[in-house]
Amino acid sequence: MKKHNIISARYVSPDDVNNVIISQDSGLEASSNIYSDVEGGMIAYLAEGGTIDPYVAPIPTKSDLIAYAADKRWQVETGGISVYGIPIPTDDRAKLLIKGKADDMADADAAPYVLSSVNAMLTGLQFKAINSAVIAHVTACFGIQSSVMAEIDSDTITTKSQIDGASWPS
């Protein structure tokens, strides 16, 4: 005789072997621990031959994918670039400092550039080139995000891994 109202169960995550999402005969879903001892709980379901299905990743919504694309763009945009073989940070503070140097220096003037283990004297012309490279990088990031969003809207992109696989600048 059935002592529970559970019709199926699946793991909550691929790494959690104790918690499941149960589907009830009423159509509701709820979280449960597989050691739930209450009547109508997981123990009764498993004792009567019920099984726990593998974890199934939820299908992301368009809103989820758009938010993920925006975060991916931000991560790539602020992840830095290399110019002249020199690592250049592209976070907002660095962008302002580089732009300031590029705007304020004459082409032939030189100023130190120090970052972690990098210590170089760069000319105003080099700072201008770095600033242009940073602007191009940021512009490219927004361009890819725009393309990705259009593909999300047209259902061409339906997964986060497809977003990760877009032609993001490096």
N, C-alpha and C positions, 0 to 999 in steps of 0.2 A: 504494500500500500504506500502510495506517495505521501511523504511527510513534508514536502517542500514545494515552493512555487517557482523554482528555478528551472528554466528550460535550456540554458546554455551558460557557459562561463569561458572567459578568455583572460589571459594574463594582462595586467595593467601596463607592464613595460617588459622589454626583453631581458632585463637584469633582475627583476623582482619575482622571486618564486613563491612569495607568500600572499600576494594580493592579486585579486582578480576583479574583473567587471562581470557582474552577473546580469543575465537577461531573465526577467520574470515573465510568467504566463500572462500577466496584465499588460505587457508591453514596456514596462519601466526597466531601466538599467540602474544599477547601483554598484558601489564598491563593496568588496567583502574580503575578509581574510580567509584563506583556505582552512584555517583552524577554527573558524566560527562554530561555536558549539550550540548555538541556539536552534531550537526546532525550526525547520524551514531554512536552515543555513547550509553552508557548504558541506559540512560533514554528512548531513543527511543526503544531500545531492550526490556526493561522491560514493557514499555507502550503497546507494541504489544504482551504481554503475555509471553515474555521470562522469564526464571527462572535462578537462580544461584544455581549450584550444590554444594554439600559440598566439603570441602577441601579434596584432595587426596594427601597423602604423595608421593613424587617422589620415584621411585624404585631406590635404590642406585646401582651404577655401581660397578664392581669388584675393580676398582681403589679407589672409595669412601670407600668400605669395607676394603680394605687393609690399607688405611690411618687411618681409624677408629680403626682397630686392633692395629696398631702401637701406636696410642695415648692411647688406652686402656692399652696396655702393659706398656707404660711409666707411666701412672697414678698408676697402681698397683705396678710396680717396685719401684716407689718413694713414695708410700703411707705408708711405714713403716711396721714393724713386731713387734712381742712380743717375747722376749727371757727371760727365768727365770721370767716371769711375768712383765718384764720391757719393756716399749715401746722403740723401737729402730727405729730412723729415717733411711730411706734408700735413701735419696737424695744423689747426687754425693758428696757433701762436707762431709756429715756424713760418707759415705762409705770410703772416704780417711782417715778421722780421726780415724775411728775404725780400719782400716787396719794398720795405723801407730802405734796405741797402741798395737795391736796384734803382730806386727813384732818386736817392740822395747822392750817389757816387758818380763822379766823372768816369768815363770809360777806362782811362789809364790809371786812376787811383787804385790803391790796393788796401785791403783790410783782411784781418785774420778770419778764418772760418774754422771753428773748433767744434767737433762732435765726437763724443766718446774717444776713440783712438785716432781720429782724423784731426790733423792740425795743418792747415794750408793757408797760404796767402792767395787771395783771389782778387782779381781786378773788378772794377765796376762793370766792365763788359761781361765778365764771367757771371757776376751776380745777376745781370740782366738776362743772360741766357738761362740761368737756373730758374729765375722767376718765370720766364716764358715756358720753360719745360714743366714747371709746377702748374701753371695755368692750363697748358695743354693736357696734362694728366687729369686735372679736375674736370675739365670740359669733356674729356673722353669718358670719364666715369659717369657723368650725368647723361651723356649720349647713350651709353650701354644701358643704363637704368631705364631710360625712355624706351629704348627698343625692347627690353625685357618686359616692361609694363604693357606695351602694345601686344606682345606675344602672349602674355597672361590673359589680356582682355579677349584675344581671339582664340583662346584655348590651345594655342600651340605649345606654350609652356604650362605644365600642370604639376611640376614637382620642384622641390628645393634644389635637388641635384642638377636639374636643368639650368636653374639660375646660377648655381656655382660654375657650371660649365660654359656660361656665356663668355664672350671674348673680352673679359675685363682687362684693362691695362695693367702692366706690371712695372 
